[in-house]
């Protein structure tokens, strides 16, 4: 098969169904988990949290959520790149980009759950 065939897919993706969690999925999960919240309230709460986090990052602040991880802004220095089509050098300006570093508890939780799904010991290498 071609590059998108099963030869190039990790083992666990073939056996299990994974999907990305979107903003609307997060709103739905919040509204389902807390029955006193309407869908509209949950949507407002998610929007408020994400807006506050975005504003803090824009201002250059670091956000730390214990047990989950931290968000910060990293600086990428200006550099010289190449235009792949023409091969000419192009100056790429400095950028500030958001960065997420997972906390220890989240890393351990993900590792344990992945090991459970794959049927292996979480302490042993893949």
C-alpha distance (Angstrom), angle and dihedral (degrees) to the residues before:
residue distance angle dihedral
X1 . . .
X2 3.80 . .
X3 3.81 127.7 .
X4 3.80 91.8 -74.7
X5 3.80 93.1 52.8
X6 3.80 127.0 105.2
X7 3.81 94.0 -87.4
X8 3.79 91.0 74.6
X9 3.81 98.5 42.3
X10 3.80 121.3 95.6
X11 3.79 115.2 -109.0
X12 3.79 97.1 -112.7
X13 3.81 94.3 52.6
X14 3.79 90.4 59.1
X15 3.82 92.8 52.1
X16 3.78 101.2 38.3
X17 3.76 135.4 42.9
X18 3.81 113.1 -121.8
X19 3.77 126.6 173.5
X20 3.76 136.6 175.5
X21 3.78 119.0 -99.5
X22 3.76 109.9 -125.3
X23 3.78 128.5 -161.5
X24 3.81 90.8 -99.7
X25 3.84 89.8 50.5
X26 3.80 88.7 53.4
X27 3.81 91.0 50.1
X28 3.81 90.3 48.9
X29 3.82 92.5 48.7
X30 3.80 91.1 49.3
X31 3.81 93.2 48.2
X32 3.82 91.0 47.4
X33 3.81 94.9 46.9
X34 3.80 94.7 47.7
X35 3.80 106.7 43.3
X36 3.82 92.6 -173.6
X37 3.83 88.8 66.6
X38 3.76 119.1 81.9
X39 3.77 118.2 -140.0
X40 3.80 88.3 -106.1
X41 3.83 92.0 52.2
X42 3.80 91.2 49.6
X43 3.81 90.1 49.0
X44 3.81 90.3 50.5
X45 3.84 91.5 48.5
X46 3.81 93.5 50.9
X47 3.80 91.4 46.4
X48 3.81 92.0 49.0
X49 3.81 93.2 49.9
X50 3.80 94.5 46.4
X51 3.82 92.1 45.5
X52 3.81 91.5 50.5
X53 3.80 91.5 48.6
X54 3.80 91.8 47.6
X55 3.80 91.9 49.8
X56 3.80 91.7 49.4
X57 3.81 91.6 51.1
X58 3.81 92.0 47.2
X59 3.82 88.0 55.1
X60 3.82 89.1 51.4
X61 3.81 96.4 -108.9
X62 3.79 123.8 145.6
X63 3.82 118.3 -126.3
X64 3.79 118.1 -151.3
X65 3.80 122.3 -173.2
X66 3.81 108.0 -175.2
X67 3.79 112.9 -124.6
X68 3.80 92.0 11.4
X69 3.79 108.9 58.8
X70 3.76 146.0 -101.0
X71 3.77 134.1 -83.1
X72 3.78 120.7 -151.6
X73 3.77 140.4 157.4
X74 3.80 119.2 -107.5
X75 3.78 124.7 -160.2
X76 3.79 119.1 -131.5
X77 3.78 111.8 -157.2
X78 3.78 120.7 -128.9
X79 3.79 112.2 -94.2
X80 3.73 144.1 171.7
X81 3.79 115.6 -102.6
X82 3.77 134.2 176.0
X83 3.77 129.8 -114.3
X84 3.83 101.1 -125.2
X85 3.79 93.0 -149.0
X86 3.82 100.5 49.0
X87 3.81 100.6 18.6
X88 3.79 92.4 -133.0
X89 3.81 121.1 141.0
X90 3.79 116.3 -102.2
X91 3.79 127.5 -167.9
X92 3.81 110.8 -126.1
X93 3.82 110.8 -158.1
X94 3.80 126.7 -133.0
X95 3.80 114.7 -81.2
X96 3.77 137.1 -166.6
X97 3.79 111.4 -144.1
X98 3.82 131.7 -175.9
X99 3.79 115.8 -111.1
X100 3.82 130.8 -166.1
X101 3.79 123.7 -157.9
X102 3.81 113.8 -172.3
X103 3.80 118.0 -132.4
X104 3.77 123.5 -118.2
X105 3.82 94.0 -104.0
X106 3.83 92.3 51.9
X107 3.81 92.7 46.5
X108 3.80 91.2 50.7
X109 3.81 92.5 46.0
X110 3.81 92.4 50.6
X111 3.81 91.9 45.3
X112 3.82 92.8 49.4
X113 3.81 93.3 46.9
X114 3.81 92.1 46.8
X115 3.80 90.4 49.6
X116 3.81 89.6 49.8
X117 3.80 91.4 51.3
X118 3.80 92.5 46.5
X119 3.80 92.6 43.1
X120 3.80 98.0 -123.0
X121 3.80 138.8 117.8
X122 3.86 110.3 -86.4
X123 3.82 91.1 -138.1
X124 3.82 96.2 54.4
X125 3.81 121.8 82.4
X126 3.81 119.9 -105.5
